[in-house]
Amino acid sequence: MSFTAIILAAGKGTRMNSALPKPLHRVGGHAMLAWSMDTARLAGAERIVTVLAPGSEDIQEWLDGAPFAIQEDQLGTGNAVAAARDAVGHEDGVAIVMFADTPLVSADSLKHLAKGVEAGAGIVVVGFRPDDPSGYGRLVEDADGIISRIVEDKECSPAERAIGLCNGGIMAVSRSSLFTWLDRVTNDNAKSEYYLTDIIAIAHADGATVRHVVIDETEVMGVNDRRDLAVAEAALQARLRQTAMESGVTMIAPETVFLSADAVIERDVVIEPHVVIGAGCHIGEGSIIHAFSHLEGARLGTCCVIGPYARLRPGTEAADGVKIGNFVEVKKARLGDGAKANHLTYLGDAEIGAGANVGAGTITCNYDGFGKYKTLIGEGAFIGSNSALVAPVNIGAGAIIGAGSTITSDVEPDSIAVERGDTRNKPGGAARFRSLKSKAKQRGT
């Protein structure tokens, strides 16, 4: 099954109060427009045309060559779809009209719409039944249960306002008829706009069958302001958590865990409370993510133990059995099997060999204000606590770095490197110091 998707993204989005165009605001780590496009592709879209407003260069750049059309005048949804006429064409097939600010619609719902048109309906619209239908357009059925028209809330009669079946906005239309019907739409309404929904009555009058598919209200949740954005995020997070747990992931307090939509979490992973798993993460089977850890762009092998209070930044690659403990930050670093950095450490632009142990307080000094440099730590090496490894530097396999050392040159395999000042011990010096300070305090000096 294939269809053409027309995504309406020309709204001004003024209620977002943002320099960022509304379609590019993110839900679950992805731009809302990306959600619409990806869902359309997943459902079988062979072509996607995004309708934009004049001055939408930021979105055009984001589209990176993908087809778009410009709605020159902001004269309603019918006018917006009409702007895509040349890009869509009039060939036989199915067109699905959807929205860039409705990020949670599912691919299955789009498939149901397309199947309805392929089965002979002229139009199939999305309907939903909210607890309070106020503000939504109503789907009006004829005596045979066929949709005869859609009435906007402001245009409803008292009887129509009592209808509980509401318009979800998304619709599938026979592509060969879409623009013919749009040409007959007028702007004789309260807003003097061309409503896409008016094609329902026109199609019905022409004898075309108009059907509807009822879906969950969450799928047609529109985002108009920051509050809506937060509501959509919460709904998506609930969906992502549920999917993860059904796939074999344990979440002790799921409502406190936040996931990027592209995160891959294998079975038997345990995620403790207050964890953020951001974009580009892959967590291997049997790993444990302790509380208050933040992962982004990290790839973990099997049975890794992370945190608590760990931060894994993009480019982190941990092999099987790696331990990254509390208050450890890792950036663009690869850790071999069984490597450990258990506490209070920064590892950036580094490669740590299998079985290496990085002690507390160790830092890789990877930046000199101008460039980034690499630290190599060989297999089985032991880095003593409170060491500074000044990159570029190579610590050989099996080497031992004494605690408190600042290492500025390469260390041979199986060597011991210690760099610290000599300890000077003055017997009785502490007592003399305290005595002098006490007398001075008594004198007030």
C-alpha positions in Angstrom: 0.0 0.0 0.0 1.3 3.5 -0.9 0.0 7.0 -0.8 1.1 10.6 -1.0 1.3 12.5 2.3 0.5 16.2 2.5 1.8 17.7 5.7 0.4 21.1 6.7 3.1 23.2 8.4 2.3 26.7 7.4 0.7 27.9 10.7 2.3 30.9 12.3 2.7 29.2 15.7 2.6 32.5 17.5 1.4 30.9 20.8 4.7 29.0 21.1 6.3 32.4 21.6 9.5 31.1 20.1 12.2 32.0 17.5 12.1 28.3 16.5 9.3 27.4 14.0 6.6 25.4 15.7 7.1 22.3 13.5 10.7 22.0 14.7 10.0 21.9 18.4 10.8 18.5 19.8 8.8 15.7 21.4 10.7 12.7 22.5 13.9 14.2 21.1 12.5 14.6 17.6 11.1 17.6 15.7 7.3 17.3 15.5 7.6 17.6 11.7 10.0 14.6 11.8 7.4 12.6 13.6 4.8 13.3 11.0 7.2 12.5 8.1 8.6 9.3 9.7 5.1 8.0 10.6 3.9 8.7 7.0 6.9 6.7 5.6 6.3 3.9 8.1 2.7 3.7 6.9 3.7 3.5 3.3 4.0 7.0 1.9 5.8 7.1 -1.4 5.9 10.8 -1.5 5.7 13.5 1.2 4.9 17.1 0.4 5.2 19.7 3.2 3.2 22.9 2.9 5.0 25.9 4.3 4.4 29.6 4.8 6.5 32.3 3.1 9.6 33.1 5.1 10.0 29.5 6.3 13.7 29.2 5.3 14.6 27.5 8.6 12.1 24.7 7.9 13.2 24.5 4.2 16.8 24.1 5.3 15.7 21.4 7.8 13.9 19.6 5.0 17.2 19.3 3.2 15.8 19.0 -0.3 12.6 17.1 0.6 9.6 18.4 -1.5 7.6 21.3 -0.2 5.0 23.9 -1.4 4.4 27.4 -0.3 1.0 28.6 0.9 1.2 32.3 -0.2 -1.9 33.4 1.7 -3.0 32.2 5.2 -6.5 31.4 4.1 -7.3 28.2 5.9 -6.6 24.5 5.6 -8.3 24.2 2.2 -6.1 26.9 0.8 -3.0 25.2 2.3 -3.8 21.8 0.6 -4.5 23.6 -2.6 -1.0 25.0 -2.5 0.4 21.5 -2.9 -1.6 20.9 -6.1 1.4 20.9 -8.5 3.6 18.9 -6.2 1.0 16.2 -5.6 -0.6 15.9 -9.0 -4.0 14.4 -10.0 -3.1 10.8 -10.7 -5.1 7.9 -9.3 -4.2 6.9 -5.8 -4.5 8.1 -2.2 -3.5 11.4 -0.6 -3.4 11.7 3.2 -3.6 15.2 4.7 -1.9 15.4 8.1 -0.3 18.1 10.3 3.1 19.0 11.5 1.9 19.8 15.0 0.1 16.4 15.6 3.1 14.2 16.3 1.5 11.2 18.0 -0.6 9.8 15.2 0.3 6.1 14.5 1.3 4.5 11.3 -1.6 1.9 11.8 -4.1 4.7 11.8 -2.8 6.1 8.6 -2.9 2.7 7.0 -6.5 2.3 8.0 -7.3 5.6 6.3 -5.5 4.6 3.1 -7.2 1.2 3.0 -10.6 2.8 3.2 -10.0 4.9 0.1 -8.5 1.9 -1.7 -11.6 0.0 -0.9 -13.8 2.6 -2.7 -14.5 5.4 -0.3 -13.9 8.9 -1.7 -12.8 10.2 1.7 -12.0 8.6 5.0 -11.7 11.0 8.0 -10.3 10.5 11.5 -12.8 10.8 14.3 -12.4 10.7 18.0 -14.7 10.9 21.1 -13.3 13.3 23.7 -14.9 13.7 27.1 -15.6 17.3 26.3 -16.1 18.0 22.5 -16.2 21.8 22.9 -14.0 23.5 20.4 -13.8 20.6 18.0 -15.5 20.2 14.6 -18.3 17.6 14.6 -18.7 14.7 12.2 -22.3 14.7 11.1 -23.7 11.3 9.9 -26.7 10.8 7.6 -29.4 8.2 8.2 -27.1 5.4 6.8 -24.2 6.2 9.1 -22.2 7.9 6.3 -20.4 11.1 7.1 -22.3 13.9 5.3 -20.4 16.9 6.5 -18.1 18.4 9.1 -19.2 21.4 11.0 -16.7 23.6 12.8 -17.6 24.3 16.4 -18.3 28.0 15.8 -20.8 27.0 13.0 -22.6 24.3 15.0 -26.3 24.4 15.7 -27.4 23.3 19.2 -28.2 19.8 17.9 -24.8 19.6 16.1 -23.0 20.8 19.2 -24.4 17.8 21.1 -22.7 15.4 18.8 -19.8 13.6 20.5 -18.0 12.3 17.4 -15.3 14.9 16.6 -13.1 15.7 13.7 -9.5 14.6 14.2 -8.3 16.7 11.2 -6.4 14.0 9.4 -8.1 12.5 6.3 -7.4 10.3 3.3 -8.8 11.4 0.0 -9.0 10.0 -3.5 -6.1 11.9 -5.2 -7.9 12.2 -8.5 -10.8 14.0 -6.8 -9.1 16.0 -4.1 -8.3 19.2 -6.0 -11.5 19.1 -8.0 -13.5 19.2 -4.7 -11.2 21.9 -3.3 -11.9 24.1 -6.3 -15.6 24.2 -5.2 -14.9 25.2 -1.6 -15.9 28.7 -0.7 -15.0 31.0 2.3 -18.6 31.7 3.3 -18.0 31.1 7.0 -17.3 33.0 10.3 -13.5 33.2 9.5 -13.8 33.8 5.8 -11.4 30.9 5.3 -11.4 27.9 3.0 -12.0 24.9 5.2 -10.6 21.6 4.0 -13.4 20.0 5.9 -16.0 21.5 3.4 -14.9 18.9 0.8 -16.8 16.3 2.9 -20.2 17.8 2.1 -19.2 18.3 -1.6 -18.1 14.7 -1.9 -21.3 13.5 -0.2 -23.4 15.6 -2.6 -21.5 14.0 -5.5 -22.4 10.6 -4.3 -19.0 9.7 -3.0 -18.8 7.6 0.1 -17.3 9.4 3.2 -16.3 7.1 6.0 -14.5 7.6 9.2 -12.0 5.8 11.5 -12.3 6.3 15.2 -8.9 6.5 17.0 -7.7 7.4 20.5 -7.8 11.1 21.3 -4.0 11.1 22.1 -3.2 10.4 18.5 -4.8 13.6 17.3 -3.4 15.7 20.1 -2.4 19.0 18.5 0.4 21.2 19.9 -0.4 25.0 19.9 1.7 26.2 22.8 4.2 25.1 25.4 1.6 23.6 27.6 0.4 21.4 24.7 4.0 20.5 24.0 4.5 19.3 27.6 1.2 17.3 27.4 2.3 15.6 24.2 5.7 14.8 25.7 4.0 13.2 28.7 1.8 11.1 26.4 4.7 10.0 24.3 6.9 9.1 27.4 4.0 6.9 28.7 3.9 5.2 25.3 7.7 4.7 25.2 7.9 3.4 28.8 5.1 0.9 28.1 6.8 -0.3 25.0 10.1 -0.8 26.8 8.6 -2.7 29.7 6.7 -4.9 27.3 10.0 -5.7 25.7 11.6 -6.9 28.9 13.0 -3.7 30.5 12.5 -3.2 34.2 11.7 0.3 35.4 11.5 0.7 39.2 9.7 4.1 38.9 8.8 4.4 35.2 7.1 7.8 35.7 10.6 9.3 36.5 12.4 7.8 33.5 12.6 9.8 30.3 13.4 8.2 27.0 14.3 9.5 23.5 12.2 7.9 20.9 15.2 6.4 19.1 16.7 4.7 22.2 17.3 1.0 21.9 17.0 -0.8 25.2 17.5 -4.6 25.2 15.8 -7.0 27.5 16.7 -7.5 31.1 18.0 -4.0 31.4 17.1 -2.4 34.8 16.6 1.3 35.0 16.4 2.9 38.4 14.5 6.2 39.1 15.3 9.6 37.7 17.2 8.4 34.6 17.3 10.2 31.2 18.2 8.2 28.1 18.6 10.6 25.3 19.0 10.4 21.6 21.2 7.8 19.9 21.5 5.4 22.9 21.8 1.7 22.7 21.8 -0.2 26.0 22.9 -3.8 25.9 21.1 -6.8 27.5 21.3 -7.1 31.3 22.8 -3.7 31.9 21.9 -1.7 35.0 21.4 2.1 34.9 21.4 3.4 38.4 19.5 6.4 39.6 20.1 10.0 38.4 22.2 9.1 35.4 22.0 10.9 32.1 22.9 9.1 28.8 23.1 10.7 25.4 24.6 9.2 22.2 26.0 6.3 24.2 26.3 2.6 23.2 26.6 0.0 25.9 27.4 -3.7 25.6 25.9 -6.4 27.7 25.8 -6.3 31.5 27.2 -2.8 31.9 26.7 -1.0 35.2 26.2 2.8 35.0 25.9 5.3 37.8 24.4 6.5 40.0 24.9 10.1 39.0 26.8 9.2 35.8 26.8 11.3 32.7 27.5 9.6 29.3 27.9 12.0 26.5 27.8 11.4 22.7 30.5 9.1 21.5 30.6 6.9 24.6 31.1 3.3 23.6 31.3 0.7 26.4 31.9 -3.0 25.7 30.5 -5.8 27.8 30.8 -5.6 31.5 32.0 -2.0 31.7 31.4 -0.2 35.0 31.0 3.6 35.0 30.2 4.7 38.5 29.0 7.7 40.4 29.9 11.2 39.3 31.8 9.9 36.3 31.5 11.8 33.0 32.5 10.1 29.7 32.6 11.8 26.3 33.8 10.4 23.0 35.6 7.5 24.7 35.7 3.8 24.1 36.0 1.4 27.0 36.9 -2.3 26.4 35.4 -5.3 28.1 35.4 -5.1 31.8 37.0 -1.7 32.1 36.1 0.3 35.2 35.9 3.9 36.2 34.0 3.7 39.4 33.9 7.3 40.7 34.7 11.0 40.3 36.3 10.8 36.9 36.3 12.5 33.5 37.2 10.5 30.4 37.1 12.5 27.2 38.6 11.6 23.8 40.0 8.4 25.1 40.4 4.7 24.5 40.5 2.5 27.6 41.6 -1.1 27.1 39.8 -4.2 28.4 40.2 -4.7 32.2 41.7 -1.3 32.8 40.9 0.3 36.2 40.7 4.1 36.3 40.8 5.4 39.9 38.8 8.1 41.6 39.5 11.7 40.6 41.3 10.8 37.4 40.9 13.2 34.5 42.0 13.0 30.9 43.3 16.5 30.1 42.1 16.5 26.5 41.7 20.1 25.6 44.4 22.9 25.6 42.0 25.7 24.6 42.6 25.1 20.9 42.4 21.5 20.1 41.3 18.1 21.4 43.8 15.3 22.0 43.6 11.6 22.7 44.5 9.5 25.7 45.2 5.8 25.2 45.1 3.5 28.2 46.1 -0.1 27.5 44.5 -3.3 28.6 44.8 -4.1 32.3 46.4 -0.8 33.1 45.8 0.7 36.6 45.4 4.5 37.0 45.8 5.6 40.6 43.4 8.0 42.2 43.7 11.7 41.5 45.8 11.4 38.4 45.9 13.8 35.5 46.6 12.3 32.1 47.7 15.1 29.8 46.9 14.2 26.2 48.2 13.2 23.8 49.5 10.4 25.9 49.7 6.6 25.8 49.6 4.5 28.9 50.8 1.0 28.0 49.0 -2.3 28.7 49.5 -3.4 32.3 51.1 -0.1 33.4 50.5 1.3 36.8 50.1 5.1 37.4 50.8 6.1 41.0 48.1 8.1 42.8 48.3 11.8 42.5 50.5 11.7 39.3 50.4 14.2 36.4 51.5 12.2 33.4 52.7 14.2 30.4 54.6 11.6 28.4 54.0 8.0 27.3 54.3 5.2 29.8 55.7 1.8 28.6 53.7 -1.4 29.1 54.0 -3.0 32.5 55.8 0.1 33.8 55.1 2.0 37.0 55.0 5.8 36.6 54.8 8.1 39.6 55.1 11.9 39.4 54.6 13.8 42.6 56.6 16.1 44.9 58.6 14.6 47.8 57.0 14.6 51.2 58.8 16.6 53.8 58.1 15.6 57.4 58.9 18.0 60.3 58.5 16.3 63.7 56.6 18.4 66.1 55.9 21.0 63.5 52.2 20.9 63.8 52.2 21.5 67.5 54.5 24.4 67.1 52.3 25.9 64.4 49.2 25.6 66.6 51.0 27.2 69.5 52.2 30.2 67.5 48.7 30.7 66.0 47.0 30.5 69.4 49.4 33.1 70.9 48.9 35.4 68.0 45.1 35.2 68.3 45.3 36.0 72.1 47.4 39.1 71.3 44.8 40.1 68.7 47.4 40.1 65.9 
